[in-house]
Amino acid sequence: MQQAQVSIPVNGKEGATAAYLPMYSTANNERTKTSTPNYNMKYYLMSLLQTKILAIAWFLAPIMAWVEKFILSDLEFYGFIVVICVANAILGLIKYIKAGKVNTNGFFTLFLKLLTYLMVYLVLLIIIHGAVNFKVNGAIITVFSWVNYVIYSAIIAQELLTALRNTAELGIFVAPKWIIARLENFNDEGKAVETPAKTLGNDINQNGNAH
């Protein structure tokens, strides 16, 4: 069976052959091929989409640069905070379910508390970013360059303490006292206590030297 080709205008030029798509004839149930300009339409839509994406990227690039410079550059850490807060909220929800205190108001209160935490943490990170990266006469002042590391660690320590207390109340995991003491000591004094393994190692060395 011969394949028919139809010459149609493509991109304003006569004589170009359009793409073929297989179709079935309803009359004799024979397979025939007809021409359709689907390829040209697809190419046009893809070009239009790429143009839109480039235009949006060109518009957003200076905005994102301004945000990273003056508002917040460490979005990755905020992502970790979001995940940790959501996980703690789930633990709190499980605790409410186990205590039989689940109701519509409880769900709304828990959700509102989660949003409040996330908003407060976001504002805090913005303030820390300004304190660490502010400039005077074009030069970055490094007096508070340590602030972000310490406060970020304190946030993680506080959320970890909350998680451990929730798991203890659920009776699923009760953290050893030295872990709680280490985290609480970091929150109170900014330094951690020695772990039992390290203390045990020091005792062994001291006993060995004594002999």
N, C-alpha and C positions, 0 to 999 in steps of 0.2 A: 504493500500500500504506500502510495507516495504521500509525502508530508507537504502540506500547502504552506507557503510563506506569504504573509501579507505585508506589503510595503506601506508603512505609515510614517508620518512626520515625527521625528524624534529630535528634541532640542532644536527645532526649527529647521531641520535638514530633511529633504526628501530622500527616499531610497533606503533609509536605515531600516533594518529588520528588527521588529520587536521581539521580546523574549517569548518563549513557548511555554505553555502550561498544558499538561495532559488533561483531557476531558473525555467523557463517554457520550456517544450519541444515543438519544432515547429512541430514535427511529429503528436503527438496525443493530443497536448494542455494540457497534464497532468503536474501537478506540481511535480517536482523532485528536489532533493538536490544533489549538487556536492561539493566536497571538494576543498578548495583553501587555500594556506598558507598566506592569507592576514594579519592575526593577527601577524605572525612572522615578516612580512615586516614593519607593523606599529610600532611594538615594537623596531625594529632595527632603524627606522628613528627617533623615539622619543628619543632613547638613544643617537644617533648621535647628535641630536639637543641639548640635555642637555649638552653633552660634549663640543660642540662648545660654548654654552652660558657660561659655567663655565670657559672655556679657555679665552674668551673675558673679563669676569669679573675679572679674575685673572690678566690679562694684564693691564686693565684700573684702577684697585684699587690704585696702587701706584701713577699713574698719577693724578687721582682725588684728592688724599691726598696732593700731591705737589701743585696742583692748589688752593685748599682751604687754604693752609698754606701761600703761597707766592703771589697769584694773587687776588683771590676773593672768599670769603666764604659766602657772603650774596647774593646768586643768587636770592633769593625770592624777595628782594627789587628791583633788576634789572628787574625782571618780571613785577612788578607793574609799573616801569618806561616805559617799552615797551608798556604796555596796555594804559597808560595815553598818551604817545606820539602818538600812533596810533589813539586814540580817538580825540586828538587835530588836527591831520592831516585830519581826516574825517570832522571836523568842518571847517577847512580851505578850504577843497574841496567844501563843501556846499556853503561857502562864495564866492568862485570863480564861481561856477555854477550860483548863484543868480546874480552876477555882470556881467555875460555873458562873462567871460574871460577864458572859458574852451577850451583848445586845446591840441595837443600832447605835445608841449613844456611845457605847464603848468602842465600836469600830471607828466612829467619827472622831472621838477623842484621840485614839491611837494614831489615826491618819493625820490629824491636825498637829499632834505632837511631833510626828516624823517630819512634816513640812517645816515646822518651826525650827527644829534642829538643823535641817539642811539649809534653811535661809540664814540662820545665825552663823553657822559655820562658813557659809559663802561670804557673808559680810566680814567675818573675822579674817578670812584668808585675803580678802581685798585690802583690809587695813594692814595686815602683815606685809603684803606685797609692796604697799606704799612705803612702809617703814624701812624695808630692806633695800629698795631700789630708788629712793628719792635722790634727786640731784640738787646741788648748790653750785651755781655758776658753771653748769654743764658737767660737773664731776660728781660721780656717785660717792655718797658718804657711807663708809663701811662700819660705822660705829655699831649698828644693829644688824650686821650681817649674820650673826648667830641666832637671831630671834626666830626665824622661820623653822630652823632645824629643831630647836627646843620645843616650841609650841606645837609643831606638827607631831612630835613624839609624845607630848603631853595629851594631845587629842586622842591619839591611838591608845595610849595607856588608859585613859578614862573610859573609852568605849570598850576596851578589852575587860576592864574591871566590871563594867555593867553586864557584859556577856557572861562572865564567869559567875557573877551573883545570880543571874537569871537561871543558868544551868544548875546551880546549886539548889535554888528554890524548887526547881523542877525535879530534883533528885536524880538527874541524869549524869552529871559530872560535877564532882566537888573538887575544886583545885586545891593542891597542897598549900598549906599555910605560908610556906616560904615564897611561893609565887605571888600570893596576894600581898604579902609584906613587901616584896620587891616593887610591885607596881604602886602600892600606896606610898612607899618611901620616895619613889620617883615623883609622885604627885606632890608630896609634902615638902621635900627638900631638894628635888632636882637631881638626886643621885640614887643609885640602886644599891641594895644590900648584896653581900656575897651569896652566891648560890651554895647549897649544901655540898655539891660536888667540889667546888673550889675550896670551901672551908675544910672538907674532909681531906683534900690533897695537901693543904697547908699543915693539918694536924699530923698527917703521915710523915711529911718531911721533917717537921719539928721532932717527932718521936724518933725518927731515924737518926737525926743529928745528935739527939741526946744520948743514944746508945754509942 
